[in-house]
Amino acid sequence: MWRKEEPKSQGVAEPVTASAAVPQSSTPAPVPAVGSPLPVSPRAVACITQGIRIKGEITGKEDLFVDGALEGKLDLGNASCTVGPNGKVKADITAREVIVRGNVDGKVEAVERLQLWNTGRVAGEVRTERLAIEDGAVLRGKVEAGKPRGRGAETQANSTAAKSEKPKAGSADAASRAAVI
């Protein structure tokens, strides 16, 4: 537990590591050489904090936490975007997953999931596969939720509905009506 500290020779710089702040894993992390940049954790999240305002287009492949002001366009592809409680976003957001705890004004396209916390407010067009809205959240605009239908299935459903006056309750057409809020 306690080790005797070995005497250090003067004039030789040793790399400093912060082992208390980094969780221990089963394999030891390599120690970077002196002067080389520190490695980035694959779970690190990029942050736009409360005091930062950005106008323009942001693209990336990492998860992003926005707690400041953002205006423009945000495209994260297959990453996650979280708008913090102090976040004010006036932008079109495209990401795999979008979590809103602050204010978003614009088009939101969440490929897998959009989650609105009770402090979240979204005004604009929303398109997502899954939608979760907590009690107290505000959502104003057009919503398309669910798996997107293929073009062939859409044409077939329209022709089936035109042929029969009363579609059956269990038919694909009756089960896949879109809701506009």
C-alpha positions in Angstrom: 0.0 0.0 0.0 2.7 2.5 1.0 5.9 2.5 -1.0 9.1 4.3 -0.2 9.6 7.1 -2.6 12.7 6.7 -4.7 15.1 9.7 -5.0 14.6 11.7 -8.2 17.5 12.9 -10.2 17.5 16.6 -10.9 16.9 17.9 -14.5 14.8 14.9 -15.7 11.2 15.7 -16.3 8.7 12.9 -15.6 5.2 12.7 -17.1 2.5 13.6 -14.7 -0.6 11.4 -14.7 -3.9 12.0 -12.8 -5.0 8.5 -11.9 -7.5 9.6 -9.3 -9.7 11.3 -11.9 -9.6 8.5 -14.5 -11.6 5.3 -13.7 -9.4 2.2 -13.6 -9.8 -0.3 -16.3 -8.7 -3.9 -16.6 -5.9 -3.0 -19.0 -3.4 -0.2 -18.1 -3.4 2.8 -20.3 -0.1 3.7 -22.0 1.7 6.6 -20.6 2.2 9.3 -23.3 5.8 10.5 -23.9 6.8 13.9 -22.7 5.7 16.6 -25.2 3.1 14.4 -27.0 -0.6 15.4 -26.8 -2.8 13.4 -24.4 -5.0 10.8 -25.9 -8.7 11.6 -26.2 -11.1 9.2 -24.5 -13.6 7.5 -26.9 -16.4 8.4 -24.5 -15.4 12.1 -24.3 -18.2 14.5 -25.1 -17.6 17.8 -26.8 -19.2 20.7 -24.9 -20.5 24.2 -25.8 -20.8 25.7 -22.4 -23.2 28.4 -21.0 -20.9 31.3 -21.8 -20.3 30.4 -25.5 -22.3 31.7 -28.5 -21.9 30.0 -31.9 -23.3 31.1 -35.3 -22.7 28.9 -38.3 -22.6 25.3 -39.3 -21.3 22.5 -37.0 -20.5 19.0 -38.3 -18.9 16.2 -36.4 -18.9 12.5 -35.5 -18.7 12.9 -31.7 -21.4 13.3 -29.1 -22.1 17.0 -28.3 -23.5 18.7 -25.2 -24.9 22.2 -25.9 -25.5 24.4 -22.8 -24.8 27.7 -24.6 -26.3 29.6 -27.5 -26.2 28.0 -31.0 -27.6 29.4 -34.2 -27.3 27.8 -37.7 -27.0 24.1 -38.6 -25.9 21.2 -36.5 -25.1 17.8 -38.2 -23.7 15.0 -36.0 -24.4 12.0 -38.2 -24.3 8.9 -36.0 -23.6 10.8 -32.7 -25.8 12.1 -29.9 -26.7 15.7 -29.3 -27.8 16.9 -25.8 -29.2 20.4 -25.3 -28.6 21.3 -21.7 -31.1 23.2 -19.4 -29.4 26.5 -20.3 -29.1 25.7 -24.0 -30.8 28.0 -26.6 -30.6 26.4 -30.0 -32.0 28.1 -33.2 -30.8 25.5 -35.7 -31.6 22.5 -37.7 -30.3 19.5 -35.8 -29.5 16.1 -37.4 -28.2 13.3 -35.1 -28.7 9.7 -34.1 -30.1 10.7 -30.8 -31.3 14.1 -29.6 -32.0 14.9 -25.9 -33.6 18.3 -25.2 -33.5 19.8 -21.7 -33.4 23.4 -22.9 -34.9 25.4 -25.9 -34.7 24.2 -29.5 -36.2 26.3 -32.4 -35.8 24.6 -35.8 -36.0 21.2 -37.6 -34.9 18.2 -35.5 -34.1 15.0 -37.2 -33.2 12.2 -34.7 -32.6 9.0 -36.6 -33.2 6.7 -33.5 -34.7 8.7 -30.7 -35.8 12.2 -29.5 -36.2 12.7 -25.8 -37.8 15.8 -24.3 -37.2 16.3 -20.6 -39.7 18.2 -18.5 -37.7 21.4 -18.9 -37.4 21.0 -22.7 -39.1 23.1 -25.3 -39.1 22.3 -29.1 -40.7 24.5 -31.7 -40.4 23.3 -35.3 -40.6 20.1 -37.4 -39.6 16.9 -35.7 -38.8 13.6 -37.4 -37.7 10.5 -35.4 -38.2 6.8 -35.1 -38.9 7.0 -31.3 -40.3 9.9 -29.3 -40.3 10.3 -25.5 -41.9 13.3 -23.9 -41.9 13.9 -20.2 -44.7 15.6 -18.4 -44.2 19.4 -18.6 -42.2 19.4 -21.8 -43.5 21.6 -24.7 -43.5 20.5 -28.3 -45.0 22.8 -31.0 -44.9 21.9 -34.7 -45.1 19.0 -37.1 -44.2 15.5 -35.8 -43.4 12.4 -37.7 -42.6 9.5 -35.4 -42.2 5.8 -36.2 -40.2 3.8 -38.8 -40.3 5.4 -42.2 -42.1 3.4 -44.8 -40.5 2.5 -48.1 -41.7 4.1 -51.3 -43.1 0.8 -52.6 -45.1 0.1 -49.4 -46.5 3.6 -49.5 -47.8 3.2 -53.1 -49.2 -0.2 -52.3 -51.0 1.1 -49.2 -52.5 4.0 -51.1 -53.8 1.7 -53.9 -55.3 -0.7 -51.3 -57.1 2.1 -49.5 -58.5 3.4 -52.8 -59.9 0.0 -53.8 -61.8 -0.6 -50.5 -64.1 1.9 -48.9 -63.7 0.5 -45.3 -60.2 -0.7 -44.5 -59.9 -3.4 -41.9 -58.8 -2.2 -38.4 -55.7 -4.4 -38.5 -54.6 -3.4 -42.0 -51.3 -1.7 -42.6 -53.0 1.5 -43.8 -55.1 1.8 -40.6 -52.1 1.1 -38.4 -49.7 3.6 -40.0 -51.6 6.9 -40.0 -49.4 9.9 -39.3 -50.3 12.4 -36.6 -49.7 16.1 -37.0 -49.5 18.1 -33.7 
